[in-house]
Amino acid sequence: MDTTLDQPVSVRAFRAHLADYLRQAQAGSSFVILSRGEPLARIAPPDPVLPRAALFGAHKGDIWMADDFDADDADLIAAAEAALEP
C-alpha cells in the first residue's frame, strides 16, 4: 500500500467528519486512517466506471481472423501425435 500521497487522519477525526472525508475521496483525495499512529485503513476515490458500450465491441473492425484459422492441419496433428508416442 503506497501511502506517500495519502493524507493521514485519526480514527476519531474520521468518525467525527465521515461525510466530509467521503465527499473528498469521491472528489479525488485519499486518506490513511491511523489508529494510535499506525495505518489501519486507506480511503481512496473509486475506480472510474466505463460505460457498458466501451466494454463490448470496443475493438470491432480492429481484429481480423483468417477464414480457415480453425481448420484441421493434418501435418500439424500428425507431428503432435508423433511427439506423444514413446
N, C-alpha and C positions, 0 to 999 in steps of 0.2 A: 504494500500500500504506500504510494508516494504521497506524503503529506506536506511537501515543501511549499505548495501554494495554498494549502488549506488554512483557514483562519481558526485558531484554537478557541473553543468555547467550553466553559464548565457545564457540567450536568445541570447545576442549579440555574444558570443563566439560560440554558437551552429550554428547560422546563418553563421558566418564567416568561419566555418570549418565543414560544414554539411557533406560533403562526407567522411571526416576523421572519424567523430563520427559514421556515419552509418557503415563504414568498421569495426570499433572497436566493435560495437554492434553485427555485424554479426559474429565476432570472439569470442564473449562471454562476452564482457563488458556491463555494464548497467549504465545509467546516469539518473539523475534527472535534468530536465531543470528548472531553477529558474528565476522567474520574480520578481525583487525587493526583493530578498531574500526569496520569498515564492515558494513552489513547484508548478509547472504549469503542467508538464507532465513527464512521465517516458519513456525512450527509453531502450529497452532490446532486447536480442537476440531472434530470432524466436524459437518457439517450434519445436522440431525435427519432421520431416515428416517421418512417417512409410511407407515402401514400400507397395503397394497395396496387395501383396501376404501375408504380415504379418497380414493383417486385416481379409481377408476372408479365412476361413478354417484353422485358426491357431490352433484350438483345435480338428481337425479331428482325430478320434480314441480315444480321451480322454473322450468322453461323451457316456454313454450307456443309452438306454431307453428301457423299457420292451415292448414287442410286444403288450401287452394289456393295455398300460398306458392310452389310451383314450376310453377304453371300458366302457359302462354304468354299474354302480354298483347299482343294484336295491335297495339294503338295504340303501345305502347312499342317493339315490334320495328320497326314502320314508321318511327317517329321516329329510331331508332338507325340504320336503313339509310339514311334520307334524309340524316342528318348525315354519313355516309361518302361520299356521292356528291359529286363535284367540282362 
